[in-house]
Amino acid sequence: MSYIKELHRYPVKSLLGERLASTPVGDNGFPGDRAWALRHNGATLTGKKFPALMSASAAFDEPPSSDRSSAPATITLPNGEACSTGDQKINTWLGDYLDHPAELWPLVDPADLEFYRRKASAAATPEAVDAELRAVFSRLPDEPLPDLATFPAELFEYDSPPGTYFDAFPLLIMSTNALATLAKNASNNFDQRRFRPNIVLDGLEGDFPENAFVGQHWSFGEVELAIEMPCPRCIMTTHPFANVPKDPSIMRALVQNNDGNLGVYARVITGGVINEGDTLQRLTS
């Protein structure tokens, strides 16, 4: 029997989050997931370029609601220092931690397209763009880059889908099988926290069973999800955080074993409440 083993929400983008026993699910996934983000000069700061973010954690003071996803939360640094998202010193405090200017932002109205618009360099040559993509996705010169055409078209214009701080889609699903397969085929530390899943599945068969979900609709308890695409992984998965060491070979193993992907992205067709232990059912083939 395949079922939901774990549920996770990440109140602040790129920070460690919190495990949930149950959560509502709406059009934008779990209320409060990536409800806050650090920004500077109109761009979002993430663990890709600021690995220190990955060692900090965030938790909501009270459960967020669908109409107030950017609810007050507490951010905790690796040394145990904590600060509320509403504290007047939060930006200075975070900037000192990162050694880089940073402003903590809640979600902004999706109609404010300029806020979300990607800041592209006018001087970027094709060679520079290729080099940047290889750095972001941690790909060697002889390794293929992800097929960018599979991403939502809006991501070529905006840092994230307007009204969200998601990389692509509201939910990221991963199986215990995939993690076990990678751990078996490489001597790397495939700690689940590297990959920031929202939903972890167990009881499936195969090495990367979630790959076969793409293009299908599945019920997760009373929630219906459309599985949109595999999740191409990036350099963020190789960074050190907490007690997890830096390991550049993470991406080599992902490329060699699963085309650089791990997990699948999903969007919500029918919302509801989702629980750890809920069973899965394929609705379309």
Order of alpha helices (4+ residues) and beta strands (2+ residues): beta-beta-beta-beta-beta-beta-beta-beta-alpha-beta-alpha-alpha-beta-alpha-beta-beta-beta-alpha-beta-beta-beta
